[in-house]
């Protein structure tokens, strides 16, 4: 009889872990972005081994701007979006602990002291006779659901993928944050340079107006030239408040990114500095595995893995569940005898639960989880395409903006020379003053566009680093999520197991 009692649990233990129903996950392919037509062969050959994953980890150093690097490090410590992302990683780890607990038996202790009193007899006078009794017990209760068909293991698998997804989300926030801090900093330096140019033009135009007013008093000029110089001056003056407003907004945006109160950075960054620049040929060779290392791609891919595991978790509900329930303890009617070995009590109860009729809800849930997996797969494939688009867009914009910058630089030199020639000829009476005004306006416009083009070059380079997943390595953390998945074989996102 005892053998039969032991045989059932042993049979369950032998069967446990043999089968995990549902699909096994296989990571889908992630092709590398094609760069044909983006960079010419000569450029690509010059920097064939320039860009590496290690350099991508702290890409901002290529600009050699210590202020930018310091601001990015401060954002890593103080940004509130990063704080939320870190908390979500801790939440996911706690959820996996909860899921993993289902693989092990649960044990509870209890103690009971019960006193009861009841009427047992009644006298002819109507008086009752009361009987009192005591009951004492103490012991342990245990239960264990044996995961024969792998439903709990699939839940743990999904929870582990969720942790990795949240870690990827944390890395993705960091990648975006580093890029946003750098681009906002570049915007601040651009506004400062544009204000500097506007003020320089304002001084030149003020001097021109003063000269014309003096010539008017001396009878050497007319009122028309004075008024033309004045509206040219006021037009330049009117552009400065808008530039200062943009600078203030950039300061406030940067403060929020760093987790600081708006208004704290103005004094620190009020000294004008050049726009950070990098060599033209810093990024034309894209490292292998670029798309796979992007945190947002990894995030979607880990969500796909988690959803694949949830199909198995739902499929396991079609099959029986095996439980072992038992207790051991002491029971006595007297407190002084409770610890006696003669009062030992125990029980063991194997139990099987098997769903018979649930109106199709279990199979409907399997279909629902499978449909979600299809959505996740489509989302992954779309994310890969979008990432490839971002890389190509940023790289072509970076390259083409250099050509625009060169043209604008030549235009500024020509406009400067034209303004000097026009002023000289006007002083000798060989040219109308309108030509001088046109030259001044052209110089201001071209110089402003040159600065904006320089800003665009740096911003496009930052966008390219973001598109490549730059900055992800410092945030990598899988210490509590288990070892990373082994490199899977190429193939479909999931394949079915037979049971």
Secondary structure by P-SEA (a helix, b strand, c coil): caaaaaaaaaaaaaacccccccbbbbbcccccccccccccaaaaaacccccccccccccccccccaaaaaaaaaaacccaaaaaaaaaaaaaaaaaaaaaaccbbbbbbbbbbbbbbbbcccccccbbbbbbbbbbbcbbbbbbbcccccaaaaaaaaaaaaaaaaaaaaaaaaaaaaaaaaaaaaaaaaaaaaaaaaaaaaaaaaaaaaaaaaaaaaccccaaaaaaaaaaaaaaaaaaaaaaaaaaaaaaaaaaaaccccccccccccccccccccccccccccccccccccaaaaaaaaaaaaaaaaaaaaaaccbbbbbbbbccccccccccccccccccccbbbbbbbbbccccaaaaaaaaaaaaaaaaaaaaaaaaaaaaaaaaaaaaaaaaaaaaaaaaaaaaaaaaaaaaaaaaaaaaaccccaaaaaaaaaaaaaaaaaaaaaaaaaaaaaaaaaaaacccccccccccccccccccccccccbbbbcc
